Protein backbone atom coordinates (compact mmCIF):
# COMPACT_ATOMS: atom_id res chain seq x y z
CA UNK A 1 0.00 0.00 0.00
CA UNK A 2 1.44 3.35 -0.96
CA UNK A 3 0.32 6.34 1.06
CA UNK A 4 1.72 9.81 0.49
CA UNK A 5 1.25 13.09 2.31
CA UNK A 6 3.20 16.34 2.34
CA UNK A 7 5.46 16.59 5.37
CA UNK A 8 5.21 19.55 7.71
CA UNK A 9 7.79 22.08 8.84
CA UNK A 10 9.82 20.55 11.70
CA UNK A 11 10.30 24.01 13.20
CA UNK A 12 6.65 24.58 13.94
CA UNK A 13 7.15 23.20 17.44
CA UNK A 14 5.17 21.28 19.99
CA UNK A 15 1.89 23.03 19.12
CA UNK A 16 1.73 21.16 15.81
CA UNK A 17 2.41 17.88 17.57
CA UNK A 18 -0.43 18.53 20.01
CA UNK A 19 -2.78 19.55 17.19
CA UNK A 20 -1.91 16.42 15.21
CA UNK A 21 -2.55 14.20 18.24
CA UNK A 22 -5.84 15.94 18.91
CA UNK A 23 -6.88 15.39 15.30
CA UNK A 24 -6.09 11.69 15.65
CA UNK A 25 -8.20 11.39 18.79
CA UNK A 26 -11.12 13.22 17.18
CA UNK A 27 -10.99 10.95 14.12
CA UNK A 28 -10.86 7.91 16.37
CA UNK A 29 -13.81 9.03 18.45
CA UNK A 30 -15.80 9.72 15.31
CA UNK A 31 -15.02 6.22 14.09
CA UNK A 32 -16.15 4.67 17.36
CA UNK A 33 -19.37 6.66 17.31
CA UNK A 34 -20.35 5.32 13.90
CA UNK A 35 -21.78 2.21 15.47
CA UNK A 36 -24.39 4.42 17.10
CA UNK A 37 -24.77 7.11 14.45
CA UNK A 38 -24.98 5.04 11.29
CA UNK A 39 -28.63 5.29 10.18
CA UNK A 40 -30.49 2.06 10.91
CA UNK A 41 -27.58 0.49 12.79
CA UNK A 42 -28.56 -2.11 15.37
CA UNK A 43 -27.40 -1.47 18.96
CA UNK A 44 -23.85 -2.74 19.44
CA UNK A 45 -21.30 -2.87 22.25
CA UNK A 46 -17.55 -2.48 21.58
CA UNK A 47 -14.84 -4.47 23.32
CA UNK A 48 -11.36 -3.35 24.32
CA UNK A 49 -7.97 -5.05 24.47
CA UNK A 50 -4.46 -3.88 25.39
CA UNK A 51 -3.99 -1.96 22.12
CA UNK A 52 -7.50 -1.31 20.79
CA UNK A 53 -11.20 -0.63 21.15
CA UNK A 54 -13.23 -2.40 18.47
CA UNK A 55 -16.87 -2.14 17.48
CA UNK A 56 -18.71 -4.37 15.01
CA UNK A 57 -22.37 -4.07 14.07
CA UNK A 58 -25.10 -4.85 11.54
CA UNK A 59 -27.98 -2.64 10.43
CA UNK A 60 -30.66 -5.08 11.64
CA UNK A 61 -31.45 -7.18 14.70
CA UNK A 62 -33.55 -9.68 12.70
CA UNK A 63 -32.23 -13.22 12.19
CA UNK A 64 -31.84 -14.57 8.66
CA UNK A 65 -32.14 -11.09 7.16
CA UNK A 66 -30.20 -9.11 4.58
CA UNK A 67 -27.68 -7.04 6.50
CA UNK A 68 -24.98 -4.44 6.13
CA UNK A 69 -21.83 -4.61 8.23
CA UNK A 70 -19.94 -1.90 10.10
CA UNK A 71 -16.49 -1.96 11.73
CA UNK A 72 -14.70 0.75 13.67
CA UNK A 73 -11.58 0.72 15.82
CA UNK A 74 -9.04 2.90 17.59
CA UNK A 75 -5.53 1.59 18.21
CA UNK A 76 -3.12 2.79 20.91
CA UNK A 77 -0.16 1.92 23.08
CA UNK A 78 -0.70 -0.74 25.74
CA UNK A 79 0.67 1.64 28.39
CA UNK A 80 -0.60 5.02 27.14
CA UNK A 81 -4.11 5.48 25.66
CA UNK A 82 -2.79 8.52 23.77
CA UNK A 83 0.36 6.74 22.57
CA UNK A 84 1.00 5.00 19.27
CA UNK A 85 0.32 1.28 18.95
CA UNK A 86 2.72 -1.19 17.38
CA UNK A 87 1.98 -1.53 13.65
CA UNK A 88 -1.03 -3.75 12.98
CA UNK A 89 -0.13 -6.44 10.44
CA UNK A 90 -3.19 -8.68 10.34
CA UNK A 91 -6.86 -8.39 11.28
CA UNK A 92 -9.00 -11.53 11.50
CA UNK A 93 -12.74 -11.17 12.13
CA UNK A 94 -14.84 -14.24 12.91
CA UNK A 95 -18.42 -13.18 12.39
CA UNK A 96 -21.20 -14.62 14.61
CA UNK A 97 -21.83 -18.31 13.81
CA UNK A 98 -24.41 -18.71 11.06
CA UNK A 99 -23.58 -15.40 9.35
CA UNK A 100 -23.33 -15.72 5.58
CA UNK A 101 -21.45 -13.63 3.02
CA UNK A 102 -21.99 -14.44 -0.65
CA UNK A 103 -19.53 -12.64 -2.94
CA UNK A 104 -21.39 -13.97 -6.00
CA UNK A 105 -24.38 -11.69 -5.32
CA UNK A 106 -23.02 -8.25 -6.39
CA UNK A 107 -20.99 -7.82 -9.57
CA UNK A 108 -17.30 -8.38 -8.92
CA UNK A 109 -14.19 -6.36 -9.64
CA UNK A 110 -11.63 -8.58 -11.35
CA UNK A 111 -9.09 -5.88 -12.24
CA UNK A 112 -5.47 -6.41 -11.23
CA UNK A 113 -3.78 -4.15 -8.68
CA UNK A 114 -1.73 -2.59 -11.49
CA UNK A 115 -4.90 -1.77 -13.43
CA UNK A 116 -6.51 -0.25 -10.34
CA UNK A 117 -3.45 1.89 -9.64
CA UNK A 118 -3.36 3.14 -13.25
CA UNK A 119 -7.10 3.59 -13.82
CA UNK A 120 -8.37 4.25 -10.28
CA UNK A 121 -11.93 3.30 -9.44
CA UNK A 122 -12.86 3.16 -13.12
CA UNK A 123 -11.03 -0.19 -13.28
CA UNK A 124 -13.94 -1.69 -11.30
CA UNK A 125 -17.62 -1.69 -12.32
CA UNK A 126 -19.59 0.86 -10.27
CA UNK A 127 -22.13 -1.85 -9.39
CA UNK A 128 -19.35 -3.78 -7.59
CA UNK A 129 -18.95 -1.00 -5.00
CA UNK A 130 -20.24 -2.30 -1.67
CA UNK A 131 -19.08 0.23 0.93
CA UNK A 132 -16.79 3.01 2.10
CA UNK A 133 -14.79 4.17 5.10
CA UNK A 134 -11.73 6.02 6.37
CA UNK A 135 -8.29 5.13 7.72
CA UNK A 136 -5.95 7.24 9.84
CA UNK A 137 -2.29 6.23 9.63
CA UNK A 138 1.06 7.44 10.87
CA UNK A 139 3.64 7.36 8.09
CA UNK A 140 7.37 7.16 8.71
CA UNK A 141 8.85 10.57 7.95
CA UNK A 142 5.55 11.96 6.66
CA UNK A 143 3.38 12.37 9.76
CA UNK A 144 -0.28 11.51 10.24
CA UNK A 145 -2.97 11.53 7.56
CA UNK A 146 -6.57 10.36 7.19
CA UNK A 147 -7.63 8.79 3.89
CA UNK A 148 -11.03 8.01 2.46
CA UNK A 149 -11.54 4.42 1.36
CA UNK A 150 -13.96 2.70 -1.01
CA UNK A 151 -14.74 -1.02 -0.94
CA UNK A 152 -15.44 -3.22 -3.95
CA UNK A 153 -16.64 -6.79 -4.14
CA UNK A 154 -14.17 -9.26 -5.63
CA UNK A 155 -14.10 -13.08 -5.79
CA UNK A 156 -14.01 -14.15 -2.10
CA UNK A 157 -12.44 -10.79 -1.34
CA UNK A 158 -13.25 -7.25 -0.24
CA UNK A 159 -11.03 -4.77 -2.07
CA UNK A 160 -10.47 -1.63 0.00
CA UNK A 161 -9.03 1.16 -2.16
CA UNK A 162 -7.17 3.87 -0.23
CA UNK A 163 -7.67 7.23 -1.92
CA UNK A 164 -5.92 10.58 -1.93
CA UNK A 165 -8.26 12.81 -3.88
CA UNK A 166 -9.14 10.85 -7.02
CA UNK A 167 -5.97 8.79 -6.93
CA UNK A 168 -5.80 5.25 -5.52
CA UNK A 169 -2.65 5.19 -3.39
CA UNK A 170 -3.11 1.81 -1.72
CA UNK A 171 -5.04 -1.46 -1.91
CA UNK A 172 -5.97 -3.65 1.05
CA UNK A 173 -7.47 -7.13 0.66
CA UNK A 174 -9.85 -8.76 3.13
CA UNK A 175 -10.34 -12.39 2.16
CA UNK A 176 -13.70 -14.02 2.81
CA UNK A 177 -13.51 -17.61 4.12
CA UNK A 178 -17.01 -18.60 5.23
CA UNK A 179 -17.70 -16.55 8.37
CA UNK A 180 -14.04 -15.45 8.66
CA UNK A 181 -12.70 -12.19 7.24
CA UNK A 182 -8.90 -12.32 7.01
CA UNK A 183 -7.15 -9.03 6.28
CA UNK A 184 -3.35 -8.70 5.93
CA UNK A 185 -2.46 -5.04 6.65
CA UNK A 186 0.31 -3.53 4.47
CA UNK A 187 2.85 -1.74 6.66
CA UNK A 188 5.30 -0.76 3.90
CA UNK A 189 4.68 2.46 1.96
CA UNK A 190 5.01 0.60 -1.36
CA UNK A 191 2.89 -2.33 -0.15
CA UNK A 192 3.51 -5.59 1.67
CA UNK A 193 5.23 -6.12 4.99
CA UNK A 194 8.82 -6.48 6.24
CA UNK A 195 11.20 -8.00 5.46
CA UNK A 196 10.27 -8.46 1.77
CA UNK A 197 8.31 -5.21 1.32
CA UNK A 198 10.63 -2.89 3.25
CA UNK A 199 13.34 -3.13 5.95
CA UNK A 200 10.95 -2.21 8.80
CA UNK A 201 7.35 -1.10 9.30
CA UNK A 202 6.70 2.31 7.75
CA UNK A 203 2.93 2.62 8.37
CA UNK A 204 1.06 2.43 11.67
CA UNK A 205 -2.73 2.24 11.67
CA UNK A 206 -4.21 4.54 14.33
CA UNK A 207 -7.94 4.36 13.57
CA UNK A 208 -10.25 3.05 10.86
CA UNK A 209 -13.86 2.37 10.07
CA UNK A 210 -15.85 0.90 7.22
CA UNK A 211 -19.48 0.38 6.30
CA UNK A 212 -20.70 -2.39 4.00
CA UNK A 213 -24.21 -1.72 2.74
CA UNK A 214 -26.98 -4.37 2.60
CA UNK A 215 -27.29 -5.80 -0.91
CA UNK A 216 -29.89 -8.23 -2.28
CA UNK A 217 -30.83 -9.51 -5.73
CA UNK A 218 -33.89 -11.41 -6.94
CA UNK A 219 -37.32 -11.78 -5.38
CA UNK A 220 -39.21 -14.31 -3.33
CA UNK A 221 -37.51 -17.69 -3.02
CA UNK A 222 -34.93 -16.59 -5.58
CA UNK A 223 -33.80 -13.67 -3.40
CA UNK A 224 -30.11 -13.77 -2.44
CA UNK A 225 -28.21 -11.52 -0.05
CA UNK A 226 -24.60 -10.41 0.02
CA UNK A 227 -24.67 -10.45 3.81
CA UNK A 228 -27.17 -12.44 5.89
CA UNK A 229 -27.52 -12.48 9.68
CA UNK A 230 -27.47 -15.79 11.59
CA UNK A 231 -30.63 -17.92 11.32
CA UNK A 232 -31.55 -17.49 14.97
CA UNK A 233 -30.95 -15.26 17.99
CA UNK A 234 -29.38 -16.88 21.10
CA UNK A 235 -31.06 -16.71 24.51
CA UNK A 236 -28.61 -13.97 25.46
CA UNK A 237 -30.15 -11.75 22.77
CA UNK A 238 -26.66 -11.01 21.45
CA UNK A 239 -24.57 -12.00 18.46
CA UNK A 240 -20.88 -12.21 19.40
CA UNK A 241 -18.01 -11.79 16.99
CA UNK A 242 -14.37 -12.64 17.66
CA UNK A 243 -11.64 -10.33 16.43
CA UNK A 244 -7.92 -11.22 16.51
CA UNK A 245 -5.41 -8.43 15.97
CA UNK A 246 -1.81 -9.37 15.13
CA UNK A 247 0.82 -6.69 15.80
CA UNK A 248 4.39 -6.26 14.59
CA UNK A 249 5.81 -6.80 18.10
CA UNK A 250 4.44 -10.35 18.09
CA UNK A 251 1.46 -9.66 20.35
CA UNK A 252 -2.01 -10.93 19.41
CA UNK A 253 -5.04 -9.31 21.04
CA UNK A 254 -8.48 -10.93 21.06
CA UNK A 255 -11.70 -8.98 21.58
CA UNK A 256 -15.39 -9.94 21.37
CA UNK A 257 -17.65 -7.05 20.30
CA UNK A 258 -21.32 -7.92 20.11
CA UNK A 259 -24.62 -6.64 18.78
CA UNK A 260 -28.20 -7.19 19.87
CA UNK A 261 -30.57 -9.50 18.06
CA UNK A 262 -34.34 -10.02 18.18
CA UNK A 263 -35.92 -13.12 19.68
CA UNK A 264 -39.49 -14.11 18.83
CA UNK A 265 -42.07 -13.20 21.44
CA UNK A 266 -43.09 -16.19 23.62
CA UNK A 267 -46.48 -17.72 22.88
CA UNK A 268 -49.07 -16.93 25.53
CA UNK A 269 -51.14 -19.67 27.18
CA UNK A 270 -54.64 -19.56 28.53
Secondary structure, DSSP 8 states (H G I E B T S, - for coil): ---------GGG-HHHHHHHHHHHHHHHHHHHHHHHHSTT---EE-EE-SSEEEEEEES---TT-B--EEEEEEE--SS-TTS----EEEEEEE--TT-EE-TTSS------HHHHHHHGGGGS-GGGEEEEEEEEEEETTTEEEEEEEEEEEETTEEEEEEEETTEEEEEEEEEEETTEEEEE---STTSS-TTTS-SS--EEEEEEEEEE---EES-GGG-EESEE--SS--TTSEEE-EEEEEETTS-EEEE--EEE----------
